[in-house]
Amino acid sequence: MLLKAASQSLTEQLAGRFAERIRNRLLASGARLPSVRQCAQQQGVSASTVVAAYDRLLAQGLVEARKNRGFYVREMATAQEERAQPAINSVASTKSSTGFQPQHNPVNATALIRGMFHGSSDKAQPGMGVFPMDWLETSFMPAAVRRVTSARALQEFSLNYGEPAGDSGLRQALSKKLASLNIPAAPEQIITTVGATHALDIVSRTLLRAGDYVMVEEPGWAIEFARLAAMGMRILPVPRRADGPDLEVMARYCEVHAPKLFVSVSVFHNPTGYCLTPGSAHRVLQLANTHNFHIVEDDTYSHLAPEHATRLCALDGLQRTVYVSGFSKILAPGWRVGYLAAPPELVERLLDTKLLATLTTPALLEKALAWCIDQGQLRRHAERIRTRLDIARARSVKLALAHGCSFAAEPAGLFGWVETLVDTDALAQRMLDEGYLLAPGALFHAARQPSTLMRINFATTQDAAFWKVFAKLRDGMK
């Protein structure tokens, strides 16, 4: 709330609020500020106060005025983004005879990262991509760390780099875990990483070169779109359906662009919650064999899914596929332990890429994690989380429906893909004033465009107070 009795004027308070959001990337480059009239109504101030606040933002170089269109957040490209821009522009100008156009992601992906971890308030955040901290609290994790940090062991871990591919005990445990998913991966085919995102980066840097075409599911993870674009890749968005990727689109891309890689989330796809069907999986693998591209399967949410869920790597036997997963979502975000499993002929190349970037991964945490897996602690913890999530999902869905929303995909997993019937970019800014961080649908597309969808976290949207505020602000936009 803007306070008339505060030491700062209303103009200073309003300008400061927008400036903070822009600098914290909660307002991404290119985002449109509310019109003067809309902002005045939302904040309960005069139009002249809004004009004066926007003038301050102009003077600070944070926004730009576009004639007859309003005020927009200025582009704050990093040196890396500027270097990637020529390659990205060449993609945007390429129009194929298929009618499908390669896209880049103009969304500043760090807006999503910073936003997800920005402490806007102490309220449960519907746009968060992780479980609440109290869900992840355990007694076995501290015990695991104590077991591997005796004075002698701690000194040994600290004075050595550790094994290049990762702790052998953890890789053996992961091999057994993958076998339960029908994915044949010997310990020698597994490489530990600093989280699943690092694993995806290793695969991309090993298999791709600037200018290569990459197929990525859409809607999809904004970070993946931006990461590939920053590397100079040409992104081919593949519509994701309930049964899997749009195979006709993939086939046309293959005929015209000869893509080198397909990035897929088979199980509990983010943000829709879709799971791949066996029939669709077989056809994807047929395309990969016919057109000679690799597939990286991101199974970040494997701990929430049934073991019998269809996975490309299980059907393919790690021939053209690379499996990626991690433990940040289910166990310990701060530990940053992930891994990949790859065909034998790719392992050394992938390991070289890892060594060039990080030399090694933290052996202490990997040994602690191996103990948690071997003792069955991780399995039991995941079972508790799944049970709790099922209850949360049912409550969240009931509240969403009661407040006039619908679901664009059948609710499943951690996330819900919700239809709001209003522009969720604009709604997100209004909700931020109330202390709630949304994940608007535009963030999950290769090329930002207005969307009426939003992604919600079922674990953090069980509070009726959130939905009451949401419905009030949404109805005010209709």
Solvent accessible surface area in square Angstrom, and as a share of the most:
residue,aa,sasa,rsa
1,M,187,0.83
2,L,21,0.11
3,L,108,0.54
4,K,172,0.73
5,A,105,0.82
6,A,40,0.31
7,S,126,0.81
8,Q,98,0.44
9,S,58,0.38
10,L,39,0.19
11,T,23,0.13
12,E,61,0.27
13,Q,26,0.12
14,L,0,0.00
15,A,3,0.02
16,G,38,0.37
17,R,46,0.17
18,F,7,0.03
19,A,5,0.04
20,E,99,0.44
21,R,22,0.08
22,I,2,0.01
23,R,137,0.50
24,N,41,0.21
25,R,41,0.15
26,L,24,0.12
27,L,6,0.03
28,A,8,0.06
29,S,17,0.11
30,G,38,0.36
31,A,18,0.14
32,R,112,0.41
33,L,2,0.01
34,P,21,0.13
35,S,35,0.22
36,V,39,0.23
37,R,160,0.58
38,Q,67,0.30
39,C,1,0.00
40,A,12,0.10
41,Q,126,0.56
42,Q,59,0.26
43,Q,30,0.13
44,G,62,0.60
45,V,22,0.12
46,S,61,0.39
47,A,52,0.40
48,S,80,0.52
49,T,20,0.11
50,V,0,0.00
51,V,68,0.39
52,A,39,0.30
53,A,0,0.00
54,Y,0,0.00
55,D,72,0.37
56,R,105,0.38
57,L,0,0.00
58,L,62,0.31
59,A,92,0.71
60,Q,87,0.39
61,G,25,0.24
62,L,11,0.05
63,V,3,0.02
64,E,63,0.28
65,A,63,0.49
66,R,77,0.28
67,K,178,0.76
68,N,145,0.74
69,R,136,0.50
70,G,23,0.22
71,F,40,0.17
72,Y,22,0.09
73,V,3,0.02
74,R,110,0.40
75,E,119,0.53
76,M,61,0.27
77,A,36,0.28
78,T,61,0.35
79,A,63,0.49
80,Q,91,0.40
81,E,53,0.24
82,E,105,0.47
83,R,170,0.62
84,A,7,0.05
85,Q,71,0.32
86,P,91,0.57
87,A,31,0.24
88,I,15,0.07
89,N,79,0.40
90,S,41,0.27
91,V,1,0.00
92,A,39,0.30
93,S,91,0.59
94,T,41,0.24
95,K,131,0.56
96,S,14,0.09
97,S,115,0.74
98,T,25,0.14
99,G,49,0.47
100,F,54,0.22
101,Q,57,0.25
102,P,0,0.00
103,Q,50,0.22
104,H,40,0.18
105,N,10,0.05
106,P,66,0.42
107,V,4,0.03
108,N,14,0.07
109,A,10,0.08
110,T,51,0.30
111,A,11,0.08
112,L,13,0.06
113,I,75,0.38
114,R,110,0.40
115,G,3,0.03
116,M,15,0.07
117,F,139,0.58
118,H,54,0.24
119,G,72,0.69
120,S,38,0.25
121,S,43,0.28
122,D,145,0.75
123,K,85,0.36
124,A,53,0.41
125,Q,16,0.07
126,P,0,0.00
127,G,0,0.00
128,M,39,0.18
129,G,13,0.12
130,V,26,0.15
131,F,5,0.02
132,P,32,0.20
133,M,166,0.74
134,D,79,0.41
135,W,17,0.06
136,L,16,0.08
137,E,131,0.59
138,T,33,0.19
139,S,95,0.61
140,F,11,0.05
141,M,26,0.11
142,P,62,0.39
143,A,28,0.22
144,A,0,0.00
145,V,44,0.25
146,R,162,0.59
147,R,155,0.56
148,V,21,0.12
149,T,37,0.22
150,S,63,0.41
151,A,90,0.70
152,R,203,0.74
153,A,24,0.19
154,L,78,0.39
155,Q,113,0.50
156,E,101,0.45
157,F,37,0.16
158,S,82,0.53
159,L,129,0.64
160,N,93,0.48
161,Y,157,0.60
162,G,37,0.36
163,E,70,0.31
164,P,69,0.43
165,A,18,0.14
166,G,2,0.02
167,D,8,0.04
168,S,44,0.29
169,G,29,0.28
170,L,0,0.00
171,R,28,0.10
172,Q,98,0.44
173,A,4,0.03
174,L,1,0.00
175,S,19,0.12
176,K,149,0.63
177,K,42,0.18
178,L,0,0.00
179,A,61,0.47
180,S,53,0.34
181,L,12,0.06
182,N,108,0.56
183,I,0,0.00
184,P,78,0.49
185,A,7,0.05
186,A,42,0.32
187,P,35,0.22
188,E,126,0.57
189,Q,25,0.11
190,I,0,0.00
191,I,0,0.00
192,T,0,0.00
193,T,2,0.01
194,V,52,0.30
195,G,0,0.00
196,A,15,0.12
197,T,44,0.25
198,H,28,0.13
199,A,0,0.00
200,L,4,0.02
201,D,28,0.14
202,I,3,0.01
203,V,1,0.00
204,S,2,0.01
205,R,115,0.42
206,T,7,0.04
207,L,27,0.13
208,L,4,0.02
209,R,152,0.55
210,A,79,0.61
211,G,27,0.26
212,D,24,0.13
213,Y,30,0.11
214,V,0,0.00
215,M,0,0.00
216,V,6,0.03
217,E,5,0.02
218,E,31,0.14
219,P,17,0.11
220,G,3,0.03
221,W,70,0.25
222,A,0,0.00
223,I,20,0.10
224,E,6,0.03
225,F,0,0.00
226,A,20,0.16
227,R,34,0.12
228,L,0,0.00
229,A,4,0.03
230,A,30,0.23
231,M,33,0.15
232,G,4,0.04
233,M,6,0.03
234,R,63,0.23
235,I,1,0.01
236,L,0,0.00
237,P,14,0.09
238,V,0,0.00
239,P,54,0.34
240,R,14,0.05
241,R,131,0.48
242,A,62,0.48
243,D,58,0.30
244,G,0,0.00
245,P,5,0.03
246,D,9,0.05
247,L,37,0.18
248,E,118,0.53
249,V,8,0.05
250,M,0,0.00
251,A,28,0.22
252,R,103,0.38
253,Y,3,0.01
254,C,6,0.03
255,E,129,0.58
256,V,67,0.38
257,H,17,0.08
258,A,66,0.51
259,P,2,0.01
260,K,96,0.41
261,L,0,0.00
262,F,0,0.00
263,V,9,0.05
264,S,2,0.01
265,V,21,0.12
266,S,1,0.01
267,V,1,0.00
268,F,28,0.12
269,H,2,0.01
270,N,11,0.06
271,P,0,0.00
272,T,4,0.02
273,G,5,0.05
274,Y,41,0.16
275,C,47,0.28
276,L,8,0.04
277,T,52,0.30
278,P,77,0.49
279,G,33,0.32
280,S,1,0.01
281,A,0,0.00
282,H,95,0.42
283,R,115,0.42
284,V,0,0.00
285,L,15,0.08
286,Q,114,0.51
287,L,27,0.13
288,A,0,0.00
289,N,92,0.47
290,T,103,0.60
291,H,59,0.26
292,N,103,0.53
293,F,1,0.00
294,H,44,0.20
295,I,0,0.00
296,V,3,0.01
297,E,1,0.00
298,D,12,0.06
299,D,2,0.01
300,T,21,0.12
301,Y,14,0.05
302,S,7,0.05
303,H,13,0.06
304,L,15,0.07
305,A,8,0.06
306,P,62,0.39
307,E,107,0.48
308,H,156,0.69
309,A,19,0.14
310,T,24,0.14
311,R,3,0.01
312,L,1,0.01
313,C,0,0.00
314,A,30,0.23
315,L,77,0.38
316,D,12,0.06
317,G,26,0.25
318,L,4,0.02
319,Q,123,0.54
320,R,54,0.20
321,T,0,0.00
322,V,0,0.00
323,Y,0,0.00
324,V,0,0.00
325,S,0,0.00
326,G,5,0.05
327,F,6,0.02
328,S,19,0.12
329,K,46,0.19
330,I,2,0.01
331,L,2,0.01
332,A,8,0.06
333,P,52,0.33
334,G,69,0.67
335,W,39,0.14
336,R,90,0.33
337,V,3,0.02
338,G,0,0.00
339,Y,1,0.00
340,L,0,0.00
341,A,0,0.00
342,A,0,0.00
343,P,1,0.01
344,P,91,0.57
345,E,124,0.56
346,L,7,0.04
347,V,15,0.09
348,E,115,0.52
349,R,118,0.43
350,L,0,0.00
351,L,23,0.11
352,D,80,0.41
353,T,23,0.13
354,K,0,0.00
355,L,53,0.27
356,L,161,0.80
357,A,71,0.55
358,T,49,0.28
359,L,105,0.52
360,T,29,0.17
361,T,6,0.03
362,P,60,0.38
363,A,22,0.17
364,L,36,0.18
365,L,38,0.19
366,E,2,0.01
367,K,68,0.29
368,A,0,0.00
369,L,0,0.00
370,A,9,0.07
371,W,48,0.17
372,C,0,0.00
373,I,34,0.17
374,D,94,0.49
375,Q,92,0.41
376,G,12,0.11
377,Q,45,0.20
378,L,9,0.05
379,R,138,0.50
380,R,91,0.33
381,H,4,0.02
382,A,5,0.04
383,E,72,0.32
384,R,132,0.48
385,I,4,0.02
386,R,77,0.28
387,T,83,0.48
388,R,105,0.38
389,L,3,0.02
390,D,74,0.38
391,I,116,0.59
392,A,1,0.01
393,R,41,0.15
394,A,67,0.52
395,R,120,0.44
396,S,0,0.00
397,V,27,0.15
398,K,153,0.65
399,L,22,0.11
400,A,0,0.00
401,L,97,0.48
402,A,80,0.62
403,H,46,0.20
404,G,50,0.48
405,C,8,0.05
406,S,53,0.34
407,F,38,0.16
408,A,52,0.40
409,A,7,0.05
410,E,139,0.62
411,P,33,0.21
412,A,27,0.21
413,G,1,0.01
414,L,4,0.02
415,F,7,0.03
416,G,1,0.01
417,W,13,0.05
418,V,0,0.00
419,E,39,0.17
420,T,1,0.00
421,L,118,0.59
422,V,10,0.06
423,D,58,0.30
424,T,0,0.00
425,D,37,0.19
426,A,43,0.33
427,L,0,0.00
428,A,12,0.09
429,Q,27,0.12
430,R,40,0.15
431,M,0,0.00
432,L,15,0.08
433,D,42,0.22
434,E,73,0.33
435,G,10,0.09
436,Y,9,0.04
437,L,19,0.09
438,L,10,0.05
439,A,1,0.00
440,P,10,0.06
441,G,0,0.00
442,A,1,0.00
443,L,13,0.06
444,F,0,0.00
445,H,31,0.14
446,A,0,0.00
447,A,33,0.26
448,R,71,0.26
449,Q,93,0.41
450,P,115,0.72
451,S,15,0.10
452,T,53,0.31
453,L,33,0.16
454,M,0,0.00
455,R,8,0.03
456,I,1,0.00
457,N,0,0.00
458,F,0,0.00
459,A,6,0.05
460,T,11,0.06
461,T,0,0.00
462,Q,50,0.22
463,D,70,0.36
464,A,45,0.35
465,A,53,0.41
466,F,3,0.01
467,W,0,0.00
468,K,147,0.62
469,V,38,0.22
470,F,0,0.00
471,A,13,0.10
472,K,154,0.65
473,L,34,0.17
474,R,12,0.04
475,D,74,0.38
476,G,56,0.54
477,M,46,0.21
478,K,146,0.62
